[in-house]
Amino acid sequence: MKARILAGEQKAIHGEIDNISAMLATSISPGDIPLAQNVDVEQMKQMDEDPLEVVVEIPAGKSKRGWNYTPKSLQDIVEYTKQYTLNGFLGHQRPEDVSTEFVPPATHWIGAEMRGDKAYFRGLVDADAKSLKRWIRTKRIQEVSIFGFPDLRKNQTTGEMEVVGYEPLSIDWTPLHRPGMPTKIVGMEMNDITGEQLDGTFEKLREDLRAAAKDYFSIGDHDYVWVRSIRYDNNTAIMEYEQQNQPAKLYSIPFIIDNQEVKLGEKTEVVEKKIYEPATPAGEMNKGGKKMDFKELISNLNGLLQTGKVTYNQVFGEMAITPDKLAGEMEEIKEAVEAKKILGKVKEALGVTGEMDVIEVAKNSKKALEESSQKDFTKTIDKVVEEKVTGEMAQGLVKKMLKVEDGATEEIIAGEIDKILADDLMKKVLSDKHIDQGPGIGSATSTTSGLRSKRAQI
């Protein structure tokens, strides 16, 4: 058995990340690329309910890393594929795991051909890689990466590093915007699909970010801005901005890519810090660094969704989100939306504008309404008491004794006054006061005569 010791060899494994400048077209169909030895593609397709074949084009030339891939290096990969085929994974394996780890392939590269200085590879997406098929068809994944042993030589004239040979391990799928060589999907075996050429290379993204930053900062003749780093987990770029005769500043700026156009969000000034920590905390094993808070978790999840590493179905499945649970959440959202609409109508009715506090305005309005209602009720009591009792002192005493609920009608007030006046004790107290019960108010069974009483000495 022939074994290769990866660690300690002079030749190291490299994953030269090769981005696809994708073009979904029929210029080269999978059937145009000859199959590798002993490959029965029809039998493979029969085992898949939804087979998908693709053709990837890789031209000779300089990669984004600065290595110059010669046609000979691509020819080596073509010849290897024609003889042995190649696997394709979702991302690269770690070099230290290559000799011991088995990863189910996502794509089978079953044919290859060299045309001029371009290499073409024919791939059949694995039957179990349903998500990858969806991502390819919807253009969410359009980039591949060569992974293997490059044979490097330094050009003594130009000083550039040239790849003059290559022993491949795999051709793997990668997320959008990663550094590498320009590659293309030039053919797909599927129905009713058209497309246009898209450029998704890492360097192109960096250039687009810098161009957007120039407009963002209104760069003058003596000002400078450049991209320090890009984070894919939360779509954030670190920009260094320097104005003439001013110290340079660092900004963290979120970005989105909308219809192949980079758009920048609100900037936040940041500072660069270097922290030195123990590789393994004392007394315990390092389990992967600090614990992320909720905001960081959501940012990372958003990055994974945008790059296609995870799908919404996967997220919902892991979180056990069911249609019933979603329906309940949507009902709460609906209620919140309705409440917002009602609040808008209340603000309009109260005349709330600008930065006015609608709660405070409502409280003041309620207070004013209550005060107005209390004044009207007090007037009603005064009116009935004046009609029933003569004399300010007597009227004041009756008011103090009167117990009625706020908002009581004149009839109820008059009835309560009659009860006070009919009490023997109150008659004695009021014997030296003038009492007058006016007609037309009070109970129909009242027997008071409306006589005036006046105290006299005998």
KAZI-V194662 format. One line per field, one symbol per residue. psi: psi as a letter, one per 20 degrees, with the letter a starting at -180 (. if undefined). Layout:
BEGIN
psi = ???
END
This chain:
BEGIN
psi = ppqpogpiqhpqpqnoooqpnpoorkhoqhiipqqrpkpnhhhghhjphmqpqqpppoqqapriiiqooqhhhhhghghgghgirqqprnrqqphiigiipoppqhqoojqqqpockpppppqopqhimhgggghghjkhokprpppboqopppohgijqppoirpoqhroqqqrqmqqbqprqoiqpnrqlprarpqokqghgggghggghhghgimpahjqqprogrpphhjlppopppprpkqqqqpppoqqqooljpppqbpqpprqpqpppqphoqpirqojjaqpqrgghghgghgghghijhqrhhgghghjlorhgghggghgggghhgghhgghghggghikprcjqohggggghggghgggghhghhghgggggghhhpppgggghghhhipnqqpjqrhggghghghhghipgghhghjhjqpppoqqipaqijpjqijqppppqq.
END
